[in-house]
Amino acid sequence: MDLFGETSDWEIKLKPILKKYKGKKHPLEYENTYQLLVMVILSAQDSDANINNIAPILFEKYPTLKSISKTDLETFTSYITKVRNHSTKAKWILEIANTIKEDKDIPLTMNGLTALKGVGRKSANVILRETNKPAEGIIADLHVIRVAPRIGIVKENKDGNKIEKDLMQALPKNIWSEIGMAISFLGRETCRPKPKCPECLLNDICLYYIPKYLKINYFLLVSII
């Protein structure tokens, strides 16, 4: 039961953000699956804006996985020195390039993607969503980790994989492909660390925004019952 005594139907409750953000492209400014894969790896613990800034020169030099496979670690690393943890990420990307070789052979399944160095479930979910493949999970980036518990869909947890697992249990599979990115966009634009609650499309159902007296009255009612 939810706060208002009705069984939660999150697909209906989340419809405003599903409608607003449906199909909206990820903030990473990629042009193909190869670029998306590389940029997703580089963006871990870094900002999308920073990766977008270094991408044009990087991809002018290395337009394909095959071109990366023909370079050396030191040369490749020199193009991503402004990226956080660039040394480790360079090794991962070179290993992927040497293993896969051809862009057309980039795996587009959860198991195939997470078998690659530097690609976790969050990154794999982003790639699957952006390439219009069937969802095998829900994107749980730092914005989703912050926002989903605020709304009340899941309990607070700093572990993205745990948040994703809880979201998958709470939400119907038919919205998995879009809901993670929708919540992420909400977190980027409105539900910031200091949220703009009055502007939020979900403030009528959000536990973070419900007035204190409603919460108090609810718990008093529960204790009486």
HUPE-V892373 format. One record per backbone hydrogen bond with DSSP energy under -0.5 kcal/mol. NH is the residue of the N-H (numbers start at 0). CO is the residue of the C=O. Records with the same first field share a line. If there is no record, write none. Layout:
NH: CO ; CO
This chain:
1: 5
4: 1
11: 8
12: 8
13: 9
14: 11
16: 13
17: 13
18: 14
19: 15
20: 16
21: 17
23: 20
29: 27
35: 31
36: 32
37: 33
38: 34
39: 35
40: 36
41: 37
42: 38
43: 39 ; 40
45: 42
50: 46
51: 47
52: 48
53: 49
54: 50
55: 51
57: 53
58: 54
59: 55
60: 56
61: 57
67: 63
68: 64
69: 65
70: 67
75: 71
76: 72
77: 73
78: 75
79: 76
82: 79
85: 82
88: 84
89: 85
90: 86
91: 87
92: 88
93: 89
94: 90
95: 91
96: 92
97: 93
98: 94
99: 95
100: 95 ; 96
101: 99
104: 101
105: 102
112: 108
113: 109
114: 110
115: 112
118: 115
119: 117
123: 119
124: 120
125: 121
126: 122
127: 123
128: 124
129: 125
130: 126
131: 128
132: 127
144: 140
145: 141
146: 142
147: 143
149: 145
150: 146
151: 147
152: 147
153: 147
159: 157
162: 158
163: 159
164: 160
165: 161
166: 162
167: 163
168: 164
169: 165
170: 166
174: 171
175: 172
177: 174
178: 174
179: 175
181: 177
182: 178
183: 179
184: 180
185: 181
186: 182
187: 183
188: 184
189: 185
190: 185
191: 189
194: 192
195: 189
196: 194
198: 195
199: 195 ; 196
202: 199
204: 201
205: 201
206: 150
207: 149
208: 205
209: 205
213: 210
214: 210
215: 211
216: 212
217: 213
218: 214
219: 215
220: 216
221: 217
222: 218
223: 219
224: 220
